[in-house]
């Protein structure tokens, strides 16, 4: 998975196509991501001590990771990611458009 927590991503498909947001959580078992302010759904809450009359809470729902694309912090464009092996043998993410390294969680 090329997307990490705190990355900025662009939604490519669905009702929220064209929206950008920060990745809040990665769900690796189901290959989904939770993006802030995107794919908002209503959760209906039953009556309880916190909600004596019940409630409708709006919150984010997970998106498939294939439906989002990473936004490069250097060139501010949605891009694919290249994994480059450095001289010390470590892998790093690189923007395919501007060839700049993408650090973890940079915005």
MARZAVO-48334 format. One record per residue: residue number from 0; x, y, z of N, C-alpha, C in turn. Coordinates in pm, 1 decimal, always signed. Atoms other than C-alpha are relative to their C-alpha. Layout:
<atoms>
<atom NUM; <X; Y; Z>; <X; Y; Z>; <X; Y; Z>>
...
</atoms>
This chain:
<atoms>
<atom 0; <+84.5; -117.3; +0.0>; <+0.0; +0.0; +0.0>; <+89.5; +124.2; +0.0>>
<atom 1; <-86.2; -116.6; +17.7>; <+153.4; +329.6; -114.1>; <-45.6; +120.4; +81.8>>
<atom 2; <+54.4; -112.2; -77.2>; <-65.4; +556.2; +100.7>; <+25.2; -26.1; +147.6>>
<atom 3; <-26.8; +11.9; -143.2>; <+25.1; +621.4; +463.7>; <-80.7; +103.4; +77.0>>
<atom 4; <+72.5; -91.5; -86.7>; <-129.9; +799.5; +758.2>; <+57.0; +141.5; -13.0>>
<atom 5; <-31.8; -142.6; +11.3>; <-129.0; +1183.4; +737.8>; <+38.3; +43.6; -141.0>>
<atom 6; <-19.7; -40.8; +138.8>; <-80.0; +1179.4; +358.5>; <-122.8; +75.2; -48.4>>
<atom 7; <+111.7; -66.1; +65.4>; <-296.0; +1410.1; +148.6>; <-33.3; -79.0; -125.2>>
<atom 8; <+41.2; +80.3; +114.7>; <-498.5; +1216.7; -107.4>; <-113.8; +69.3; -74.1>>
<atom 9; <+106.4; -48.3; +85.4>; <-734.5; +1298.6; -394.1>; <-91.0; -117.2; -31.3>>
<atom 10; <+96.4; +105.5; +30.1>; <-1053.8; +1094.5; -440.0>; <-22.4; -1.2; -150.6>>
<atom 11; <+6.8; +12.4; +144.6>; <-1066.9; +963.5; -797.6>; <-136.9; -44.9; -50.4>>
<atom 12; <+128.0; +52.2; +45.4>; <-1409.3; +792.9; -812.6>; <-106.0; +19.1; +107.2>>
<atom 13; <+109.2; -4.6; -96.2>; <-1749.2; +801.0; -649.3>; <-63.7; +137.1; +11.6>>
<atom 14; <+73.0; -124.8; -20.5>; <-1973.9; +1075.9; -519.8>; <+91.5; +115.0; +40.4>>
<atom 15; <-92.1; -103.4; -48.4>; <-1680.5; +1265.0; -363.8>; <+119.3; +19.0; -92.8>>
<atom 16; <-108.6; -12.1; +96.0>; <-1468.7; +1264.1; -680.8>; <+50.5; +144.3; -6.9>>
<atom 17; <-61.2; -132.1; +6.8>; <-1224.8; +1556.1; -688.2>; <+30.2; +61.9; +135.0>>
<atom 18; <-27.2; -53.7; -133.7>; <-1218.1; +1614.7; -311.8>; <+135.4; -49.5; +49.9>>
<atom 19; <-125.6; +38.6; -62.5>; <-891.5; +1608.9; -120.6>; <-17.9; -1.8; +150.3>>
<atom 20; <+5.9; +7.8; -144.7>; <-832.0; +1521.0; +241.2>; <+121.0; -73.6; +55.1>>
<atom 21; <-111.4; +64.6; -67.7>; <-585.3; +1389.3; +494.9>; <-42.2; -139.1; +45.4>>
<atom 22; <+28.0; +137.4; -41.1>; <-566.7; +1016.3; +564.5>; <+8.3; -6.7; +152.2>>
<atom 23; <+3.5; +9.4; -145.0>; <-672.6; +960.6; +924.7>; <+35.2; -139.5; +48.3>>
<atom 24; <-20.1; +137.5; -44.1>; <-653.2; +582.0; +937.8>; <+11.8; -91.6; -120.8>>
<atom 25; <-17.4; +101.0; +102.9>; <-540.9; +285.6; +726.8>; <-56.1; -131.8; +52.9>>
<atom 26; <+54.9; +130.3; -36.0>; <-739.7; -39.1; +738.9>; <+63.9; -102.8; -93.7>>
<atom 27; <-78.9; +85.7; +87.7>; <-487.8; -289.1; +601.6>; <-68.5; -131.8; -32.6>>
<atom 28; <+64.9; +129.4; +25.5>; <-700.5; -603.8; +634.3>; <-101.8; +8.4; -112.1>>
<atom 29; <+102.7; -15.5; +102.9>; <-971.9; -465.6; +407.1>; <+43.4; +92.2; -113.5>>
<atom 30; <-53.6; -91.9; +101.4>; <-749.2; -233.7; +192.9>; <-87.4; +123.6; -15.5>>
<atom 31; <+80.7; -120.6; -0.1>; <-943.4; +76.0; +290.1>; <+71.4; +110.9; +76.9>>
<atom 32; <-55.5; -116.2; -69.2>; <-853.9; +427.8; +406.5>; <-114.1; +87.9; +48.9>>
<atom 33; <+95.7; -93.8; -56.2>; <-1040.3; +677.7; +621.6>; <+55.5; +140.2; -24.5>>
<atom 34; <-46.8; -132.0; +41.3>; <-1008.8; +1027.8; +472.1>; <-85.6; +105.9; +68.4>>
<atom 35; <+68.6; -104.0; -75.7>; <-1097.9; +1337.9; +671.7>; <-89.3; +84.8; -90.5>>
<atom 36; <+94.1; -83.7; +72.3>; <-1411.1; +1514.5; +543.6>; <-51.0; -57.1; -130.9>>
<atom 37; <+40.9; +62.5; +125.6>; <-1474.8; +1268.2; +259.6>; <-82.3; -124.3; +30.6>>
<atom 38; <+86.7; +116.9; -12.6>; <-1744.4; +999.4; +218.3>; <-75.8; +3.4; +133.5>>
<atom 39; <+73.7; -18.5; -124.2>; <-1960.5; +1132.8; +500.1>; <-131.7; -78.2; -5.1>>
<atom 40; <+123.1; +77.6; -12.3>; <-2244.1; +905.2; +617.7>; <-63.8; +33.7; +135.0>>
<atom 41; <+69.6; -21.2; -125.7>; <-2506.2; +929.1; +891.2>; <-2.4; -129.2; +79.5>>
<atom 42; <+10.4; +112.7; -92.5>; <-2485.9; +695.2; +1190.8>; <-116.2; +30.2; +92.2>>
<atom 43; <+116.9; -19.4; -84.2>; <-2818.6; +657.6; +1367.5>; <+26.3; -62.7; +136.2>>
<atom 44; <-28.0; +44.4; -135.4>; <-2772.3; +632.3; +1742.9>; <-130.6; -28.0; +74.2>>
<atom 45; <+114.0; +37.5; -81.6>; <-3016.0; +458.7; +1971.5>; <-6.0; +89.1; +124.4>>
<atom 46; <+9.5; -78.6; -123.1>; <-3144.9; +632.0; +2281.9>; <+92.0; -59.0; +105.5>>
<atom 47; <-90.1; +42.0; -106.7>; <-2893.0; +618.8; +2563.9>; <+16.5; +115.9; +97.6>>
<atom 48; <-26.0; -109.1; -94.3>; <-2762.2; +828.2; +2851.5>; <+63.3; +119.0; -71.4>>
<atom 49; <-64.5; -108.2; +74.0>; <-2548.4; +1028.7; +2609.0>; <-97.3; +69.7; -95.1>>
<atom 50; <+97.0; -52.5; +95.9>; <-2832.5; +1072.6; +2356.9>; <-140.8; -39.4; +46.0>>
<atom 51; <+129.7; +39.4; -56.2>; <-3165.4; +1072.9; +2548.4>; <-111.1; -9.8; -104.4>>
<atom 52; <+102.3; +5.4; +104.2>; <-3370.5; +1130.1; +2229.3>; <+50.0; -73.1; -124.3>>
<atom 53; <-59.7; +59.2; +118.9>; <-3143.1; +938.2; +1993.6>; <+70.6; +109.1; -79.2>>
<atom 54; <-73.2; -100.6; +76.4>; <-2927.6; +1109.4; +1732.3>; <+37.5; -54.4; -136.8>>
<atom 55; <-59.8; +31.8; +130.1>; <-2799.7; +1117.2; +1376.1>; <+135.7; +67.1; -2.2>>
<atom 56; <-135.7; -53.2; -3.2>; <-2422.5; +1158.5; +1379.0>; <+61.7; -17.5; -138.0>>
<atom 57; <-65.1; +8.4; +130.0>; <-2236.6; +1239.7; +1059.5>; <+148.4; -27.2; +20.9>>
<atom 58; <-140.9; +35.2; -14.2>; <-1895.9; +1075.1; +1024.9>; <+51.8; -57.7; -130.3>>
<atom 59; <-62.8; +51.2; +120.6>; <-1648.7; +948.9; +765.9>; <-13.0; -151.8; -7.0>>
<atom 60; <+0.3; +143.6; +24.4>; <-1678.6; +603.1; +614.2>; <+124.9; -33.4; -80.6>>
<atom 61; <-121.9; +35.7; +72.6>; <-1379.7; +412.7; +473.8>; <-21.0; -7.0; -151.7>>
<atom 62; <-3.9; +10.1; +145.4>; <-1292.8; +429.6; +102.8>; <+97.3; -109.8; -39.5>>
<atom 63; <-96.6; +95.6; +52.1>; <-1119.4; +164.0; -103.6>; <+127.5; +74.7; -37.1>>
<atom 64; <-127.0; -68.0; +22.9>; <-750.7; +247.5; -133.1>; <+26.0; +20.8; -149.2>>
<atom 65; <-15.1; -17.3; +143.5>; <-771.4; +205.2; -511.4>; <-75.5; +119.3; -54.6>>
<atom 66; <+78.2; -115.0; +43.6>; <-1014.0; +496.7; -531.0>; <+62.3; +133.2; +38.0>>
<atom 67; <-67.8; -124.2; -37.3>; <-768.2; +751.6; -391.1>; <+139.3; +1.2; -62.1>>
<atom 68; <-133.6; -15.9; +56.9>; <-443.4; +890.3; -530.0>; <+76.7; +100.4; +83.9>>
<atom 69; <-84.9; -84.5; -83.4>; <-157.8; +1045.8; -336.3>; <+27.0; +133.8; -67.7>>
<atom 70; <-34.0; -133.7; +48.9>; <-102.4; +1421.9; -375.9>; <+142.4; +29.7; +44.0>>
<atom 71; <-141.3; -27.7; -29.2>; <+268.3; +1508.2; -398.7>; <+12.5; +132.8; +74.6>>
<atom 72; <-14.9; -127.0; -73.0>; <+368.1; +1770.9; -138.5>; <+87.9; +101.2; -73.4>>
<atom 73; <-90.0; -91.1; +69.9>; <+634.2; +1916.4; -371.1>; <-68.8; +69.1; -118.0>>
<atom 74; <+60.5; -58.2; +119.6>; <+436.5; +1965.3; -694.5>; <-150.6; +19.1; +11.8>>
<atom 75; <+143.2; -14.3; -28.8>; <+81.1; +1953.6; -544.6>; <-88.9; -60.2; -107.7>>
<atom 76; <+79.3; +69.6; +100.8>; <-42.5; +1713.9; -813.2>; <-25.3; -142.9; +46.2>>
<atom 77; <+27.8; +139.9; -28.0>; <-209.8; +1376.0; -780.4>; <+94.2; -84.0; -85.5>>
<atom 78; <-103.3; +74.3; +70.8>; <+54.2; +1122.5; -873.1>; <+5.0; -144.4; +44.9>>
<atom 79; <-30.1; +135.8; -40.7>; <+147.2; +759.5; -872.3>; <+132.1; +2.9; +75.4>>
<atom 80; <-117.1; +3.5; -86.9>; <+425.5; +652.7; -639.3>; <+97.7; -105.4; -51.3>>
<atom 81; <-105.4; +94.0; +35.4>; <+755.4; +490.3; -732.8>; <+77.9; -33.0; +126.1>>
<atom 82; <-82.1; +40.8; -113.5>; <+943.2; +289.2; -471.5>; <+144.8; -8.8; -49.1>>
<atom 83; <-139.4; -8.2; +42.5>; <+1313.7; +371.6; -506.5>; <+88.7; -52.6; +111.9>>
<atom 84; <-94.7; +51.9; -96.9>; <+1592.2; +181.5; -333.4>; <+123.2; +88.9; +0.3>>
<atom 85; <-114.9; -87.5; -12.1>; <+1866.1; +408.5; -204.2>; <+130.4; -77.9; +6.4>>
<atom 86; <-131.9; +62.4; -6.2>; <+2240.1; +340.4; -178.6>; <+16.6; -83.6; +126.6>>
<atom 87; <-10.4; +75.1; -125.6>; <+2196.3; +220.4; +180.6>; <-97.1; -118.5; +5.1>>
<atom 88; <+90.5; +113.5; +6.7>; <+1932.3; -34.7; +71.5>; <-138.5; +27.1; +54.5>>
<atom 89; <+131.8; -33.5; -53.1>; <+1634.0; +148.2; +219.4>; <-91.1; +45.9; -113.2>>
<atom 90; <+98.4; -39.4; +100.0>; <+1315.5; +202.1; +19.1>; <-58.8; +135.6; +37.8>>
<atom 91; <+66.4; -128.1; -22.8>; <+1161.1; +545.9; -20.9>; <-102.2; +22.6; -110.5>>
<atom 92; <+103.0; -32.9; +98.0>; <+851.6; +677.7; -196.8>; <+42.8; +122.8; -79.3>>
<atom 93; <-39.2; -109.1; +87.8>; <+908.7; +906.5; -494.3>; <-116.6; +34.6; -91.4>>
<atom 94; <+103.8; -47.7; +90.6>; <+670.2; +1117.2; -702.1>; <+39.1; -34.2; -143.6>>
<atom 95; <-28.1; +36.2; +139.2>; <+643.7; +991.4; -1061.8>; <+8.7; +123.3; -89.3>>
<atom 96; <+2.3; -118.1; +85.9>; <+588.7; +1345.7; -1196.9>; <+120.7; +90.6; +20.4>>
<atom 97; <-109.3; -94.8; -25.2>; <+852.5; +1560.0; -1023.9>; <+125.5; -67.4; +53.5>>
<atom 98; <-114.3; +79.8; -45.2>; <+1087.7; +1281.4; -902.2>; <+52.5; +40.0; +138.0>>
<atom 99; <-39.8; -38.2; -134.9>; <+1096.7; +1427.8; -548.1>; <-38.7; -110.3; +97.5>>
<atom 100; <+30.4; +98.5; -102.9>; <+1106.5; +1202.7; -242.4>; <-119.1; +47.8; +82.7>>
<atom 101; <+117.7; -30.1; -80.6>; <+784.3; +1187.0; -42.3>; <+26.4; -54.4; +139.6>>
<atom 102; <-25.8; +44.5; -135.0>; <+840.7; +1176.3; +332.1>; <-130.2; -41.5; +65.2>>
<atom 103; <+117.8; +54.2; -68.1>; <+601.7; +1005.9; +572.7>; <-78.4; +112.1; +64.2>>
<atom 104; <+90.0; -93.9; -64.6>; <+304.8; +1219.9; +666.3>; <+22.6; +145.0; -35.4>>
<atom 105; <-23.9; -138.5; +37.6>; <+426.5; +1533.4; +489.7>; <-121.3; +54.1; -74.6>>
<atom 106; <+116.7; -58.7; +67.8>; <+154.7; +1770.8; +371.5>; <+42.0; +110.0; -91.4>>
</atoms>
